[in-house]
Amino acid sequence: MFKGFRDFILRGNVVDLAVAVIIGAAFGAITASLTADVITPLIAALIGAPDFSSLVIHVPVLHQVPPPSPLPAGYVAPGELHIGKFLNAVINFLLNAAAIYFMIVVPMKYVMSRIEKPAAPTTRPCPQCLSDIPVAATRCKFCTEPVSAV
């Protein structure tokens, strides 16, 4: 029973997944800070708002709803769309995706292309009809022309 559990835990993909979750959480904090502390103020300087989280779209309310008393911490009044917070989240997501792609996916593709050799071809063209036939074939299955074995 414990041998099966040990084999499960020590499989490469389980350990890799655990490391990825931990690194992802730490990296998420870094990109959130980059978004909130660097990129958002730069973009906000162009449009004149101190922070995107203050951008709100007001929508007409069809019926009045009394606000709760006391107001909860994340209370959103009826008819207010906090588009700025959404923009912050989109920028944060795009930064995460770009960083993961350029820092992990692209280098791993390069490393794997250096490690893995190209697969041996399993087919070859028929000299008569140019159809793909298996490498070991002695006769083309399409035109029945005899072909030399490789």
C-alpha positions in Angstrom: 0.0 0.0 0.0 2.8 2.5 0.9 4.8 1.5 -2.1 2.1 2.5 -4.4 1.7 5.9 -2.6 5.4 6.4 -2.7 5.5 5.7 -6.4 2.6 8.1 -7.0 4.3 10.9 -5.0 7.7 10.5 -6.5 6.4 10.5 -10.1 7.9 13.4 -12.0 4.7 15.1 -13.0 3.3 15.3 -9.4 6.5 16.9 -8.1 6.7 19.2 -11.1 3.1 20.2 -10.5 3.7 21.0 -6.9 6.7 23.1 -7.8 4.8 24.9 -10.5 2.0 25.8 -8.1 4.4 27.3 -5.5 6.4 29.2 -8.2 3.2 30.4 -9.8 1.9 31.8 -6.6 5.1 33.7 -5.9 5.3 34.8 -9.5 1.7 36.0 -9.4 2.6 38.3 -6.5 5.5 39.8 -8.5 3.4 40.5 -11.6 0.5 41.9 -9.4 3.0 44.3 -7.9 4.4 45.1 -11.4 0.9 45.8 -12.6 -0.2 47.9 -9.6 3.1 49.7 -8.9 4.7 50.2 -12.3 2.5 49.7 -15.4 -0.8 51.0 -14.1 0.7 54.3 -12.9 2.5 54.7 -16.3 -0.7 54.2 -18.2 -2.7 56.3 -15.7 -0.2 59.2 -16.3 -1.3 59.2 -19.9 -5.0 59.4 -19.1 -4.7 61.5 -16.0 -6.3 59.0 -13.5 -4.3 58.1 -10.4 -5.2 54.4 -10.6 -7.4 52.2 -12.9 -9.4 51.0 -9.9 -11.0 54.4 -9.7 -12.5 54.0 -13.2 -16.2 53.4 -12.7 -19.1 53.3 -15.3 -22.5 54.3 -13.9 -25.5 52.5 -15.2 -29.1 53.7 -14.6 -30.8 51.7 -11.8 -34.3 50.5 -12.5 -35.3 50.2 -8.9 -33.7 51.6 -5.7 -32.0 49.1 -3.3 -31.2 50.5 0.1 -27.5 50.0 1.0 -26.7 47.7 3.9 -25.8 49.2 7.2 -22.9 49.0 8.0 -21.3 48.8 4.5 -19.3 45.7 3.9 -15.6 46.1 2.8 -16.1 45.2 -0.9 -19.6 46.8 -1.3 -20.4 47.8 -4.8 -23.4 50.2 -5.2 -26.1 49.2 -7.6 -25.5 50.5 -11.1 -21.7 50.9 -10.7 -19.4 48.9 -13.0 -15.8 48.9 -11.7 -14.2 48.7 -15.1 -10.8 49.8 -13.7 -10.4 46.8 -11.5 -11.2 44.6 -14.5 -8.5 46.4 -16.5 -6.0 45.8 -13.7 -6.8 42.1 -13.7 -6.5 41.9 -17.6 -3.1 43.6 -17.5 -2.0 41.3 -14.7 -3.1 38.2 -16.7 -1.4 39.4 -19.9 1.8 40.0 -17.9 1.6 36.5 -16.4 0.9 34.9 -19.7 3.8 36.7 -21.5 6.3 36.0 -18.7 5.4 32.3 -18.6 5.6 32.0 -22.4 8.8 33.9 -22.9 10.6 32.6 -19.7 9.4 29.0 -19.6 7.7 27.8 -22.8 10.2 29.2 -25.3 13.3 28.1 -23.5 11.8 24.6 -22.9 11.0 24.3 -26.6 14.6 25.2 -27.4 16.0 22.7 -24.8 13.7 19.9 -25.9 14.6 20.5 -29.6 18.3 20.1 -28.7 17.7 17.0 -26.6 15.2 15.1 -28.9 16.5 13.9 -32.2 14.1 14.1 -35.1 12.0 10.9 -35.5 13.0 8.5 -38.2 10.8 8.7 -41.3 8.2 5.9 -41.5 7.2 6.6 -45.1 8.9 7.5 -48.4 7.5 8.7 -51.7 6.9 6.1 -54.5 9.2 6.9 -57.4 6.4 6.3 -59.9 3.3 8.0 -58.5 4.9 10.0 -55.6 2.4 8.6 -53.0 3.6 8.0 -49.5 4.4 4.3 -48.9 5.9 2.6 -45.8 9.7 2.5 -45.8 9.9 -1.3 -45.8 7.5 -1.7 -48.8 8.7 -3.5 -51.9 5.6 -2.6 -54.0 3.5 0.6 -54.1 0.0 0.1 -52.7 -1.4 2.8 -55.0 0.1 2.1 -58.4 1.5 -1.5 -57.7 4.8 -0.5 -59.1 7.7 -2.5 -57.6 10.0 -0.3 -55.5 13.5 -1.1 -54.2 13.7 -1.8 -50.5 15.7 0.6 -48.3 
